[in-house]
Amino acid sequence: MIRRGRILRDTTAGPGLLVVDDTQLLFTLERMWTSAGPPARGMVVDVEVNGSNVVSVAPVRRAQLAREQAERAFASARQGGAALAHGAVARFGLPALVAGATLVVGWFFLAAASLTTPLGRIDFTFWQVLAAVNTGGEAMMQRMAGISSPGIYGILAALALAGPFVRPFCNDRRAHLGGVLPLLLMLVVAWKALHLGDPSGKDTTGLASANPTFVQSVARDVRDEIWRSISLGFGAYVSAAAAAYVALVSVRRYLAATAGPA
């Protein structure tokens, strides 16, 4: 039988000593050591035993040890992740976790809108749309340069994503309504996006004072042309569906909690 052990004493001054399963065993260099290199203290070895007798001792290669350590670390991480996932499912429920993950993917990784330009199509995630709303449309140009900042809308997005998971930490029935926040934010952002470049907004050029009707007409035509070049992406539909589901479940739970005991 092959067992894993460790050398406690080498064979430079007589028989060597190793430990296998908390049992110390003697071995000799001439009869039992199977490697060309000498045994050394602390070396990990494979020990062939027959009862309480050592038959052979062979050093374990470093590559094998590294692979075994990686496998143990992976198994430990997998067990820890499984325990964490089980606890999260027990606390929040699998549908809520799936919907939350879908929102994260839909907001940060999938295209929520696409702008068709003479140079090609540019995709915007919902996160980048937040930047456009935050800067009044300037982020669309910044997006082309790889720069975007959602500002306060980024903070609101983080709070909205946390909203559906507040209830387990708060006994107030109204905490159920935190699940409405993602849908509410998307509706607010959609409304703000629709009014980007509104010709009725503040004039910073001074042209409107000379011919306000003409300036507003030109601005409206430019805005309409831009909107004709914009189309909703797959991420918008995925995010909207997930946000609507979370909001519906949250409202139902709130109504049930309000009708029943705390």
Buried (B, 14 or more C-beta within 10 A) or exposed (E): EEBEBBBBBBBEEEBBBBEBEEEEBBBEBEEBBEEEEEBEEEBBBBBBBEEEEBBBBBBBEEEEEEEEEEEEEEEEEEEEEEEEEEEBBEEBBEEBBEBBEBBEBBBBEBBBBBBEEEEEEBBBBBBBBBBBBBBBBBBBEBBEEEEBEBBEBBEBBEBBBEBBBBBEEEEEBEBBBBBBBBBBBBEBBBEBBEEBBEBEEEBEEEEBEEEEEEBBEEBBEEBEEBBEBBEEBEBBEBBBBBBBBBBEBBBEBBEEBEEEEE
